[in-house]
Amino acid sequence: MSPSADRTALDLLDAHLEALRDGADLALPEGLVRTAREEGGGLARWALDRLGRVPREPKDAFAFRVGGLLVDFRSRRCPWNAAALRLLDDPYTFVATGPRRHEDWAYDVHAVLHRSVPDPRGWVRLDQDRTNDARWTVPAYPFDPPDASELAGRLYPLEREAAVAALAVMAEEWQAEPAPVRLRPDRDAVLADARTLLGRYGPGARYWTNATAAASDPAHDFVASGLRGTRSHGFLTSEYLNGIDLVEDLGLIAVADGEVGVFWSFGAC
């Protein structure tokens, strides 16, 4: 079995589980079963077996249990997925990677913010607003980014360890965080997950943030200051949609030769 065949099978299964979690009423296609069992390896067979044991009724309970299965499936697929889910699946965040196709990487970041490109490796994306009907009004919701030609003007470079700290602090909540990362007993584990995520982009990656503290200090310690102590240039829409007001954000962008990674934390009320 080739790696590409294995990835195709796992991608198909991931998409099916995601659709079920989002409430779609879909039978398991026979072709997907065959492809997953023949080409998806042990992970696909494990997921199919687990899915077959989940009662279809009541529907809301089924969707909830499939959601849990999807998290387990994605975590087992690769260490990067597992780190992303541990670190950033609970807070209101956006995590996505896209291909690097332009010398000016701002155009590639713009494509990621607008969800117009897939992850080059098929790894997990965290995007609570992917199916939000607010995107009918604001297609890039919750973002309202500047034009690609102006994007870099709202960003500041970060040193690698500062980028790790910026990503780690996104594990906090903006409004009422009871346990800032700097005080957590698992602080080192949180930082380790952040390093795993940024390690994807290689030792030559460059990092950028919208946090204004980085304008004067590219080595700013975000963990020490905490998420609530961070000020930034906003990239969010000012539209008040679905009863949610977006009030704060912190972004981190990783730029490598072949990929751009976008990590964003939102404060909403």
Buried (B, 14 or more C-beta within 10 A) or exposed (E): EEEEBBBBBBBBBBEBBBEBBEEEEEEBEEEBBEBBEEBBBEBBEBBBEBBEEBEEEEEEEBBEBBBEBBBBBBBBBBBBBBBBBBBBBEBBBBBBBBBBEBEEBBBBBBBBBBBEBBBEEBBBBBBEBBEBEBBEEBEBBBBBBBEBEEBBEBBBBBBBEBBBBBBBBBBBBBEEBEEBBBEBEEBEBBBBBBBBBBBBBEEEBBBBBBBBBBEEEBEBBBBEBBBBEBEBBBBBBEBEBEEBEBEBBBBBBBBBEEBBBBBBBBBBE
